[in-house]
């Protein structure tokens, strides 16, 4: 089995190749290591290999991990579903939040962030229209973005999506193109967004070719997640 360091080296090589294949310029891409259900020791191993940005889905697990790794200069991203009663803790423990899909959640994060630097957020879009998925409908995105940008303690950076899983690169690409188009539409309205958080272990190269600026990669770095969480 390759080591975490070897996996990271391969992924970074793939990222650079995909950036070079991109039609719309060579904007940098952040590799976000999805460390949910992984041990602090494995996060520390990835950090030693140069990985500094980590994404967590489960709040209490993340807080415990942050305490165990507080000697490291990690940038923590919350990428899981957001419950209203957890917004205060999320706002206090993370630099980025990727899954904001309702104004109520944005307002609660904003209120909880009043005494810190602005919280960087992405609006989650349900780009494939799955009933089981969180995310704002594309038709409601402009209205949500307009309201969120009025909040003083959060900064809207861009969009995030978890498209319907598929091995078909044509379908993958079409969903990513839809996300890029939505971002472009918001920018045409004056929003000045710079972030597209799309692409995971099985499709991050296609996502980058279509404009991703953050890819959220877990199993390709750490291997399969433990079955129990």
C-alpha positions as CSV (number, residue, x, y, z in Angstrom):
1,X,0.0,0.0,0.0
2,X,1.4,3.5,-0.8
3,X,2.0,5.8,2.1
4,X,0.1,9.0,2.7
5,X,3.1,11.0,1.5
6,X,3.2,9.0,-1.7
7,X,-0.5,9.5,-2.2
8,X,-0.2,13.2,-1.7
9,X,2.7,13.4,-4.2
10,X,0.6,11.6,-6.8
11,X,-2.5,13.8,-6.2
12,X,-0.4,17.0,-6.4
13,X,1.0,15.8,-9.7
14,X,-2.5,15.1,-11.0
15,X,-3.7,18.5,-9.9
16,X,-0.9,20.3,-11.7
17,X,-1.6,18.3,-14.9
18,X,-5.3,19.2,-14.6
19,X,-4.6,22.9,-14.1
20,X,-2.4,22.8,-17.2
21,X,-5.3,21.2,-19.2
22,X,-7.8,23.9,-18.1
23,X,-9.1,26.1,-20.8
24,X,-9.9,29.2,-18.6
25,X,-6.5,29.9,-17.1
26,X,-4.2,28.4,-14.5
27,X,-5.8,29.5,-11.3
28,X,-4.3,27.8,-8.2
29,X,-6.2,24.8,-6.7
30,X,-6.4,24.0,-2.9
31,X,-6.1,20.4,-2.0
32,X,-8.5,19.9,1.0
33,X,-7.7,16.6,2.8
34,X,-11.0,15.1,4.0
35,X,-10.0,13.6,7.3
36,X,-13.4,12.6,8.8
37,X,-13.2,9.2,10.6
38,X,-9.4,9.3,10.3
39,X,-7.2,9.4,13.4
40,X,-5.2,12.4,14.6
41,X,-2.0,10.4,13.9
42,X,-2.9,10.0,10.2
43,X,-3.7,13.7,10.0
44,X,-0.3,14.4,11.6
45,X,1.3,12.1,9.0
46,X,-0.3,14.0,6.2
47,X,0.7,17.3,7.7
48,X,4.3,16.1,7.9
49,X,4.1,15.5,4.1
50,X,3.1,19.1,3.5
51,X,-0.7,19.0,3.8
52,X,-2.1,21.9,5.8
53,X,-5.8,22.2,4.9
54,X,-8.2,19.6,6.3
55,X,-11.9,19.1,6.0
56,X,-14.1,17.6,8.7
57,X,-17.8,16.5,8.6
58,X,-18.5,15.7,12.2
59,X,-18.3,18.5,14.7
60,X,-17.4,16.7,17.9
61,X,-14.9,14.5,16.2
62,X,-13.3,17.6,14.6
63,X,-13.1,19.5,17.9
64,X,-11.4,16.5,19.6
65,X,-9.0,16.3,16.7
66,X,-8.2,20.0,16.8
67,X,-7.3,19.7,20.5
68,X,-5.0,16.8,19.8
69,X,-3.3,18.6,16.9
70,X,-3.2,22.2,18.3
71,X,0.6,22.3,17.9
72,X,0.1,22.2,14.1
73,X,-0.8,25.2,11.9
74,X,-3.8,23.5,10.3
75,X,-6.5,25.4,8.4
76,X,-9.8,23.6,9.3
77,X,-12.8,23.5,7.0
78,X,-16.2,22.3,8.0
79,X,-17.7,20.4,5.0
80,X,-20.6,18.4,6.6
81,X,-24.3,19.1,7.0
82,X,-25.0,22.0,9.3
83,X,-27.5,21.8,12.1
84,X,-28.8,25.0,13.6
85,X,-27.8,24.1,17.1
86,X,-24.2,23.6,16.1
87,X,-23.6,26.8,14.3
88,X,-22.0,28.5,17.2
89,X,-19.4,25.8,17.7
90,X,-18.7,25.6,14.0
91,X,-18.2,29.3,13.7
92,X,-15.8,29.3,16.6
93,X,-13.7,26.3,15.5
94,X,-13.3,26.6,11.7
95,X,-11.9,29.1,9.2
96,X,-14.1,27.9,6.4
97,X,-17.6,26.4,6.1
98,X,-18.5,24.8,2.8
99,X,-22.1,23.7,3.2
100,X,-24.3,26.8,3.8
101,X,-27.6,26.3,2.0
102,X,-30.1,28.4,4.0
103,X,-30.2,32.1,5.1
104,X,-31.0,31.0,8.7
105,X,-27.7,29.0,8.9
106,X,-25.7,31.9,7.5
107,X,-27.3,34.4,10.0
108,X,-26.5,32.1,12.9
109,X,-22.9,31.6,11.7
110,X,-22.6,35.3,11.3
111,X,-23.9,36.1,14.8
112,X,-21.5,33.5,16.4
113,X,-18.5,35.0,14.5
114,X,-18.9,38.6,15.7
115,X,-15.7,38.7,17.7
116,X,-13.4,36.9,15.2
117,X,-12.1,37.4,11.7
118,X,-14.8,36.9,9.1
119,X,-15.8,33.3,8.5
120,X,-15.1,32.2,4.9
121,X,-18.1,30.4,3.5
122,X,-19.4,28.6,0.3
123,X,-23.0,28.2,-0.6
124,X,-23.9,24.6,-1.2
125,X,-25.9,24.0,-4.4
126,X,-28.0,20.8,-5.1
127,X,-26.7,20.7,-8.6
128,X,-28.1,17.2,-9.5
129,X,-31.5,17.8,-7.9
130,X,-31.3,14.8,-5.5
131,X,-34.0,14.9,-2.8
132,X,-31.6,13.3,-0.3
133,X,-28.9,16.0,-0.8
134,X,-28.6,19.3,1.0
135,X,-28.1,22.4,-1.0
136,X,-30.0,25.4,-2.4
137,X,-31.8,24.9,-5.7
138,X,-30.0,26.7,-8.5
139,X,-33.1,28.8,-9.1
140,X,-32.9,30.2,-5.6
141,X,-29.2,30.7,-5.5
142,X,-29.1,34.4,-6.6
143,X,-31.5,35.5,-3.9
144,X,-29.6,33.6,-1.2
145,X,-26.3,35.0,-2.3
146,X,-27.7,38.5,-2.2
147,X,-28.9,38.1,1.4
148,X,-25.7,36.4,2.6
149,X,-23.4,39.1,1.3
150,X,-25.2,41.6,3.7
151,X,-23.9,39.8,6.7
152,X,-20.9,41.5,8.2
153,X,-19.1,38.7,10.0
154,X,-19.0,36.1,7.1
155,X,-17.4,36.4,3.7
156,X,-19.0,34.7,0.8
157,X,-16.2,33.1,-1.2
158,X,-18.0,30.9,-3.7
159,X,-20.0,27.7,-4.3
160,X,-19.8,24.1,-3.2
161,X,-21.5,21.0,-4.5
162,X,-21.6,17.2,-4.0
163,X,-22.9,16.0,-7.4
164,X,-24.6,12.7,-7.9
165,X,-22.0,10.0,-7.9
166,X,-21.1,8.6,-11.3
167,X,-18.2,7.0,-13.1
168,X,-19.3,8.6,-16.4
169,X,-16.8,11.4,-17.1
170,X,-19.4,13.1,-19.4
171,X,-21.9,13.4,-16.6
172,X,-19.2,14.4,-14.2
173,X,-18.1,17.2,-16.5
174,X,-21.6,18.4,-17.2
175,X,-22.4,18.9,-13.5
176,X,-19.1,20.8,-12.9
177,X,-19.8,23.0,-15.9
178,X,-23.2,23.8,-14.4
179,X,-21.5,24.9,-11.2
180,X,-18.9,27.0,-13.0
181,X,-21.7,28.7,-14.9
182,X,-23.6,29.5,-11.7
183,X,-20.4,31.1,-10.3
184,X,-19.9,33.1,-13.4
185,X,-23.5,34.3,-13.3
186,X,-23.1,35.5,-9.7
187,X,-19.9,37.3,-10.6
188,X,-21.6,39.0,-13.5
189,X,-24.0,40.4,-10.9
190,X,-21.0,41.9,-9.0
191,X,-20.3,39.3,-6.3
192,X,-16.6,38.9,-6.9
193,X,-16.5,35.2,-5.9
194,X,-13.2,33.2,-6.4
195,X,-14.0,29.7,-5.0
196,X,-15.5,26.6,-6.6
197,X,-15.4,23.7,-4.1
198,X,-16.1,20.7,-6.3
199,X,-14.4,17.4,-7.0
200,X,-13.6,14.4,-4.8
201,X,-11.3,11.4,-4.9
202,X,-12.9,9.8,-8.0
203,X,-13.4,13.0,-10.1
204,X,-11.2,15.8,-8.9
205,X,-9.1,15.9,-12.1
206,X,-12.3,16.5,-14.2
207,X,-13.5,19.1,-11.7
208,X,-10.2,21.0,-12.0
209,X,-10.4,21.0,-15.7
210,X,-13.8,22.6,-15.4
211,X,-12.9,25.3,-12.9
212,X,-12.6,23.8,-9.4
213,X,-10.4,25.9,-7.0
214,X,-10.8,23.5,-4.0
215,X,-11.0,19.7,-4.4
216,X,-12.0,17.7,-1.3
217,X,-10.1,14.4,-1.4
218,X,-10.2,11.8,1.3
219,X,-9.9,8.1,0.3
220,X,-7.2,8.8,-2.3
221,X,-5.0,10.2,0.5
222,X,-5.9,8.1,3.5
223,X,-7.3,4.9,1.9
224,X,-10.8,3.6,2.6
225,X,-12.4,5.1,5.7
226,X,-13.0,2.9,8.6
227,X,-16.4,1.2,8.3
228,X,-17.6,2.3,11.7
229,X,-18.1,5.9,12.7
